[in-house]
Amino acid sequence: MLPGGRFEARVRELVPGQATLEGLAEPMLRARAALRAEFAALHREVLRIVRVDADCRRMMTVPGASAPAAQRRARQERRRSGPAGMVRAATPPPAHRFPRD
């Protein structure tokens, strides 16, 4: 992993003069760029959805929670829809509370 997003620049620096690598690296770098762009678009969409959902916004205040996790948790919570649902959703099942050796 290279700091500051220098991966593509480093690959382009190392590949010249090696015909096989040049032929492989360029399409892979284009595919990587396309995947990163699609991921960014999907991530923005998930954040947009989470911002308008009150349950998701509340769950995002939990340390370590992510937008997709909050969205999943809110969906599960709506299915349960009991008065103590939020407490149940935040409490791990008994088998997971205390790890066994």
C-alpha positions in Angstrom: 0.0 0.0 0.0 1.4 3.3 -1.0 0.6 6.5 0.9 -1.4 9.3 -0.7 -2.9 7.3 -3.6 0.3 6.9 -5.4 -0.3 3.3 -6.6 -1.2 4.1 -10.2 1.8 6.5 -10.5 4.1 3.9 -9.0 2.9 1.2 -11.4 3.3 3.5 -14.4 6.9 4.3 -13.1 7.9 0.6 -12.9 6.3 -0.8 -16.0 8.0 1.0 -19.0 10.3 -1.2 -21.0 8.5 -4.4 -20.1 6.1 -5.1 -22.9 4.2 -7.9 -21.2 3.6 -5.8 -18.1 2.7 -2.7 -20.1 0.0 -4.7 -21.9 -1.4 -6.1 -18.6 -1.0 -3.0 -16.4 -2.8 -0.5 -18.5 -6.2 -2.3 -18.7 -5.9 -3.3 -15.0 -5.4 0.3 -14.0 -8.4 1.4 -16.1 -10.5 -1.3 -14.5 -9.3 -0.3 -11.0 -10.2 3.4 -11.8 -13.6 2.4 -13.0 -14.3 0.2 -9.9 -13.1 3.1 -7.6 -15.5 5.5 -9.4 -18.4 3.1 -9.1 -17.7 2.4 -5.4 -17.6 6.2 -4.7 -20.9 6.7 -6.5 -22.5 3.8 -4.5 -21.0 5.1 -1.3 -22.5 8.5 -1.9 -25.9 7.0 -2.6 -25.8 4.9 0.7 -24.8 8.1 2.6 -27.7 10.0 1.0 -30.1 7.3 2.0 -28.8 7.1 5.6 -29.0 10.9 6.0 -32.8 11.0 5.5 -33.5 8.0 7.7 -33.9 8.9 11.4 -33.1 5.4 12.7 -29.9 5.3 10.6 -28.8 8.7 11.7 -29.3 7.7 15.4 -27.3 4.5 14.8 -24.5 6.4 13.2 -23.8 8.1 16.5 -22.6 4.7 17.9 -18.8 4.6 17.8 -17.5 2.3 15.0 -20.8 2.3 13.1 -20.7 2.8 9.4 -23.5 4.0 7.1 -24.1 0.5 5.5 -24.2 -1.1 9.0 -26.6 1.5 10.3 -28.8 0.9 7.2 -28.8 -2.9 7.8 -29.5 -2.5 11.5 -32.4 -0.1 10.9 -33.9 -2.5 8.4 -33.6 -5.3 10.9 -35.0 -3.1 13.7 -38.1 -2.3 11.6 -38.8 -6.0 11.2 -38.6 -6.6 14.9 -40.6 -3.4 15.8 -41.0 -4.2 19.5 -40.8 -1.6 22.3 -37.4 -2.9 23.4 -36.3 -3.5 19.8 -33.4 -1.0 19.9 -32.0 -2.5 23.0 -32.3 -6.0 21.6 -30.6 -4.9 18.3 -27.7 -3.4 20.2 -27.2 -6.4 22.5 -25.2 -9.4 21.2 -26.8 -12.8 21.5 -25.9 -14.6 24.8 -23.3 -17.0 23.1 -21.3 -14.0 21.9 -21.3 -12.0 25.1 -18.6 -14.0 26.8 -16.1 -15.8 24.5 -15.3 -19.3 25.5 -11.8 -20.7 25.5 
